[in-house]
């Protein structure tokens, strides 16, 4: 392609042709007159909100620059000088970077090249829009600034280690962890602070990291020789075309000390619990022998075997026997509870009929209910039949709940026992019209040796361990137990067991 006023050619092949097609191009004569303008030159002028006529072919471009120079535009003066230097052969080429005149922020590079070997010569002005490039550079710069800020302000120690084990870069937190200044850390090698692994092993770890992430705990030696526990998260990164190990170091000394304290406390508690269990088992066995003798002899005397008794003697012997029975029940409950808590009690699983067991327990407790004129209704889902469980403990659960319901229900009250199947779960409830339980006392019910009300314990009796054992037995079967109650209206105890 040639200009209209002079014999010269503009390169229009290969990469240059593609660049020229995208850029705004004009040709200036040796006098600085615009002798040729590509079509997109007009677009550039309009986008910069300039007068198209002033920059059309035939106008003096150098004069425009000189006029701008007079108005104290250093950029225009530098541009005019660069153009003249290329025209006169003082420079082979000239580049000039500037921002657009319009309200839209645009960035351009003006490339000025001679069109012949002659001096003076015509020159070609190529305006290259580098706005996108500048925006990309700005984004990269912002990202670098963000990462630099995160790196420096991290609460964890961060360090880049090269393939020779030397610190390439570290943050202030890492320096503080080891007690060095930031400048001193750059002279360190990984084996200067890591006391757990040998130098050879550490170098091997660095080389074998690859794309794997490493999480480990180790000890770091500080500048003063003291040791700290550290958790390391390591990975391999490429930075400035070099491979580094990037490590996030977290001081876990306080956490490790807390873990040791907790472990020590746990061991003490377990030891105390074992001692308590052994003591309870021993003392319970020691108490059982004389108690059995006391109960046995008092019952024998009540039968008149040792001779006739008067009314006062009979009353005293009944008191002795009843108190002994109560104490023996308490000892048995303590023994059972200590066995459960020690994990020494096992389930004796067998298949049995739930309806039959419920009726058996009802029959055992019926005399107690008849004394208080309490009605007991039993409602059993017809789908329920046999279940595999510990029959003895199942009976104990039911007996405890039903006898408690009778105990705390006033005369002429009502008790309802229901059993229903929900999927593979059997749900059994014992509902009464008794005195009920206050909301703030419900959480004490299943705790051993917790008394809701000392007066009630004296009035109604009991060991205070029954419901605690019930809960343990239910949980041993993989079930749950809960209660819904309201003072003055009664309670409903419900437990589940797998079918």
Order of alpha helices (4+ residues) and beta strands (2+ residues): alpha-beta-beta-alpha-alpha-alpha-beta-beta-beta-alpha-beta-beta-alpha-alpha-alpha-beta-beta-beta-alpha-alpha-beta-alpha-beta-beta-alpha-beta-beta-alpha-alpha-beta-beta
